Amino acid sequence: MWKTLTNIRRNIMPRRLFPRSLLIVVVPVVVMQVGVTLLFLERHWTNVTQNLSRAAVNEISLLVDLRLQELGADAERISQMGNDAFEMSIAFLPGANLPTSQNLSPFTLELLHRSLSLEINHQIGRPFTVDTTTYDNYVDIRILLPGEVMRVLTQRKRVYATNTHIFIFWLVGTTGLLLLVAAIFLRNQIRPITRLAEAAEAFGKGRDVENFRPAGASEIRRAANSFIEMRNRIKRQIEQRTTMLAGVSHDLRTPLTRLKLQLAMLPEQAGVEELKADLQEMEDMLEDYLAFARGYQGEHSTPTQLRPFIEQIHQDTERRWGETQIQLLQAPEATLAIKPKAFRRCISNLINNACAHANIVQVAAYWDQAKDRLHIVVDDNGIGISKEKLEDVFRPFYRLDDARTDIAGTGLGLTIARDVARGHGGDIILSRSDMGGLRAHITIPV
């Protein structure tokens, strides 16, 4: 039962901070105002209506007593007395009977009808009817007397608290104004938290947040300053690593370049082509190591049209893998802020890895507008990877016996691809493909 209640609460409660904070303010105020209104209706409104009804019925009772004590007395004199002294319209209907059917009083007039009925029963004790609905501003009371019916029309305001709606109007109006002011102040307090969350999310996706400034309460400013200090430390570390890797890259490429020149100058003889292939493999391995260590953190995100971007990758991989059938099933017409070089390598690594171990590869990209996510799926009909090793292949330098995960032999292909995807705030999930091989599924949030 408690689990069910917890699930219901989770489904009902809003998930964003502003609605939750507003709910904390609104619920107590509304509960308090409802309680005050009910107390007012129960105490003040009921008491006032009962007192007014008692006074009016007391006046009617006086006129009834006069009529009964002086039966046959001048009816006009009693009517005149009721009109002058009590502001009531009195009429005597000889030989008439009480109405057999009465209009039901609406909820708002039910208290008046009940109050008048109780007082007439208590003070007069004769058959009667009370009509509170036929006339807008009057109450029609009819009392059965010997041989006649006494009809009394009295103004509704004399027997009913008619100004109650004014109190309720002001109560609701002031409450609404209070909640509006509270919502404005609350939004101003929450806006810095929202900006901090957006800045942290953007920085986690590798985007620049240079225009972020601390604002709001002191606690929020302290958290924002801590975020800025963390961002600056990470950027300094990345810059230092990038500078170091640039030097390492230069130092390593220099002897490789000399070796390539020396091999190019050698006459054609046995073993030269093998040396050139080994040298090219060494250069490719060096590029993979540097790309993995650098992590593409120095590249800035730019708005990129996805369809031509993915089509260009498809054309490049088709030229490289002429004997492999690479099918581009679909690509969305959308623009997304990505790091083009890094994202190109991410997709290329997955396609190249599939092409190295399959003869049919399918690539599909689509946009999930409901969740604001980009999905890119690469399927192949190769040998696939066992289920228990689907996560292991993302570890740096991890290789299967059949080298299914890396076409260059460095063990970094999928590692770099997932690192780039996560750098964009997304991820890569491997699973069994419907084609019989491996499926690589990239998800990137917008």
N, C-alpha and C positions, 0 to 999 in steps of 0.2 A: 504493500500500500504506500509506504513512504517513498519507495522507488518511483511509483506511478505519480505521486504528487510532485516529486522532484522533476520528473520529465515534463509534467504539465507546466511547472513554473519556468523551466528552461525554454519551453516553446512560447510561453506568453511573454516573458520578460524581454524587453528590447536588448539588443546586443551592443549598440553604440553607446558611448559615454554620455552624450548630451541627452538623449531620451531617458536614460537611466537616472541621471542627475535631476532632470526635470520631473521625473516621476517621484523622486524623493521629496521634492517641494510640493508638487500638486496634490499627492494623495493625502498628506496630513491636513492641508488647507481645505480640501474638498470634504473630507470626513468631518472636520470641525464645523464647517459651514452647514453641512447637512444636519449635524447634531443640533446646532443652534437653531436652524429653521424648524426642525421637528419639535424642539423644546418650546419655541415661540408659538407654533401652531397648537401644541398641546396645552400650554399654559395660558399665554396671553390671549391668543385669538379665541380660544374656547371660553375663557372667563369673560371676556368682553362681550361676546355674542350672548352668553347666558344672562349676563346682567342686563343687556339691552332688551332681550326677549322677556325677561322677568318684569321689567318696568312697563313694557308695552302691554303685556298680558294683564298686569295689575290694573292698568287704565281700562282695558276692555272689560275686565271683571267688574269694575266699578259701574260701567255703563250697563252691563247685564243685570247687576243687582238693582239698579234704578228701574230698569224696564220690568223686572219681575216684581219688585215691591209695588210699583205703581202701574200694574198691568192695565193697559188701556189709556195710559197717560199719553200726552202728545208726543208722537214719534219724532216730529220735526224738532221739538225742543231738545230731545236727547241727541239727535243728529247734529244740531247746531252746537250743542255743548261739546260733542266729540270733535267737531271740526275746529272750534275756537280754542278749546283747552288742550287737546291732544293731537291736533293736526291729523285727524283720521276722518275718512269718509264713511259715514254710517248709513246703512239702509236696512229697512225691515221689509221682508218679503212674506206677506200673509199667505198661508196655505202652501208654501213652497217646501220642498224636501232637500236634503243634502245631496250633492252629486254622488252618483253611484261609483264613478270611476275618477281616479285622480292621476294627473301627470306625475311621473316619477321625477324626483329631484336629481339633478346631476350631482356629481361628487362634490363640487365646490359649494353647493347649496344644501347638501345633506345635513351638515351641522345645524344650519338655521332651521330646517324642517324638524329635526329631532328636538332641538332646544324649545321651539314654540310648542310642539306637541306635549312635551313633558310639563311645561308651565301651564298650559290650558287644562290638562288633566288634573294637575295639582290644585290650581286656583279656582277653576270654573266647574270642572267635573261634569260637563254635558257633552253630548255628541258634537263632533266638529269635523271640519276639513281644513287643510292648509294647502294653498296653491302658491308655490314660489317660482313657477316657471312661466305662467301665462303672460305676465307683465314684466317688463324689464326693470322698472324702478319701484314696483309696488308688490306687496304681499297680500293675497286675497284669503281672508279668514272668514269662515262661515260657521255659525254656532246655532244649533237647533234649540229653539225656545218653544214653549207651548203655543201651537197654532201658527207658528211663523219661523222664519230663518233670519237671524241677524247677520248681515254681511258687513265686514269691516275691511276697508282698503287702507293700509298704512304704508308709508314710505319705507323702502327696504333699508335705508341708512339708519332708521330709528331702531331697527331690531337686529342689525347685522353689521359687523365690522367690515365695511366696504373698502377701507384704505389699506388692507393687508397687502395687496399686490404692490403697493408703493414700497413697502418695507422689503419685500422679496426682490423687487427690481433693484433697489439700491444695494441690497446684500449681494446679489449676483453681479451687479455692475462693478462694485468695489473689489469683489473677489477676482473678477476677470482682469481688472486693471492691475491688481497686485500680482497676479500670475504673469501678466504680460511683462511688467517691469522685472520680475524675478527671472523670467526666461531670457530677457535681453542681457541682464547682468551675468546670468549663468553662461550664456553663449560667449560673452566676452572673456569670461574666466577659462572656458574650455578651449577657445580658439588657439591659445599658445600650446596647449597639450596636443591638439590636432596637428598643428604645424610641426611640432617636435616629432610626432609619430611619422608624418609624411617625409620629413627630412631623413629620419633614420631608415625608413623604407627605401627612399631614393638612393641613399648612400649604400645600403645593402645591395642594391641592383647595379652599383657601379656608376651612378650618375652624379653630376656635380651639384652641390648644395651650398655654393658660395654665398648666396643671398640670404641664408638663414641667420636670424638674429634672435637672441634671447628676449623673451617678453613674458608678461604675466606676473603671478605671485612669486615670492622669493624662492619657494621650493621648486617651482617650475623653472625659474631662471637658473637655479643651481644645477638641475638636471640638464638643462640646455647647454650650460657652460661645460659640464662634464662631457656631454656628447661632442661639443666642438673640440675640446682637448683630445678626446679619443680619436676623432677624425683627423686632427692634425698629426697626432703620433703615427697613425696608420699611414697617412700620406707621406710623412718623412721616411718611414721605414720602407715604403714602396719606392720612393725616389732613390734612397740609398741602394736598395737592391737593384733597381733598374740601372743606376750608374755603374755598379759593380759588374752586372751582367753584360753591359755594353763593353766594358773593358775586357772581360773574359772572352766575349764573342770576338772582339777584334784580335786578341792574342791567339785564339784558337784558329781563326780563319786565315791568319797570315801564313802559318806553315802549310795548311791545307791548300792554299792558293799556290804556294811554291811547288808543292808536290804535283798539283794539276798541270802547272806549266812545264815541269820537268818531264812528266809523262807525255805531254803533248809534243815535246821535242824529241822523244825517243823514236827510233825507227820502228816500223811495224815488225813485231816479233811475238813469239809465243809468250803469253802471260801478261801482256800490256793491257789488253781489254779487261782481263780479270782484275788487274790492279785499279783500272779506272772505275769499274763497278764497285769495288770495295771502297774506293775513295768517295764515290757518290753516296754510298750507304753511310759512311762515316759523317758526311756533311748533313745527310737527312737526320741521322741520330742526334747530331749536335743541335740542329734546329728544334727537334722535339724536346731535348733537355732544356734548352734556353726558353722555349715557349712555355714549358711546364713551370719552370722556376719564375719566369717573369709574370705569368698569369694574366697578361693583357690588361693590367691595372692602369697602365699609362694611357690607354686609348679612351677617347671620349665618346659618349653616346650621341648618336645623331639620328634624326628622323629618317627612316628608310622605307621605301616602298617594297613590300614583301614579295609581290608577284615577280617583278623583273629580277629581284635579288635571288630568289630561289631558282628561277629559270636559268640565270647565269651559272649558278652552281651546277645545275643539271647538265648544261652544255659542256662545262669544263670536265665533269666526271665522265661524260660520254666520250669525249675526245681521249681521255686517259685510258678508259676501259672499253676499247672498241669492240671486243668480243662479248662483252656482258650487256644484256638487255636491261637498260635503266628506264623505267617508266615514271613520268611525272603525272600523277593522277589528277591533282588539283592544287591550286595555290590561291590564297585570298587576295582580293583587291583592298589592301589596307596598308596603313603606315604605322610603324612601330619604332620607338626610340631604342636602338641597339648599338652595340659596338660592332661595326661591319666586319672588320678583319677577324675579330675573335669569333663572332657568330658564324662567319663563313667557314672557319676552320672546324668549328664544332660540327656543323652539318656535313662538311666534307669528310671528316674523320669517320663519321658513322656510315656514310655512303661508300667510302673507300674500303672500310672494314667489311661491309656487306659484299661488295664486288669481288674482293679477294677470295671469298669462299662460297660464291654462288654465281649462277649464270642468269638469274632473273632477280631484279631489285625493283621494288615499287616505293615511290616517295609520294606522300600526301600531306598537304598542309591545309589546315582549316581554322577558322576563327569562331570561338565559342563566345557569342555576344552575351549570353546569360551570365557567364562567370568572368567575362573580360579576360580570356586567356587564348594564347596562340598554341596550337597543337601541331607538331610535325612528327609524322610517323614514317619510319624506314623499315620495310619488310624485305626479307630475302628467302630464297628456297634452299639455303645451304644446310649444313649439318646441325646448326644451332648450338646452344650451350645448355648443359644440365641445370636443373632448377636450383640446386644447392650452390651453384657457382655464379649465379647471376649478379650477386653483389660483389663477389671477390674480384671479378674482372675489372672493377673500377679502382682497385688499389694500385698505386704507382709501381711499375716494373713487374706487375703480376702477369704471368703468361701461362696459358694452358699448354698441354702437351702438343696439341695440333696448331698452336699459335693462332687460334680462331679470332683473338681479340686485337691483333695488331699486324698490319701489313708491312711495317718497316722493321719489326723485330725489337722495338725499344720497350714495349709494354706500357706505353703512355698514351696511346690513341684514345681509348675510352676515358682515361683519367682526365686528359685535357678537355675532352668534350663535356664531361659532367662539370668540371671546374668552370667552364665558360657558361654553361646553362645556369648553374647556381649563382654565378656572378651577375646574371640578369634576373635573379630572384626566382628562377624556376628549377627544374630538375630533369633528369633522364631516368626512365624506368625501362628495364629490359624484361621481356617476356617471350613466350612461345608464339611464333607467327602462324597465322592461318595457312601460310604458304609452306609450312613445314620447317622453316629455319628460325631465325632470330627476328624479333621486333624491338626496335629502339623507339621509344616514345618520349619526345621532348615537349614539355609544357612551360610556357613563359607567360607570366602575368603582365597585363598591360599597365 
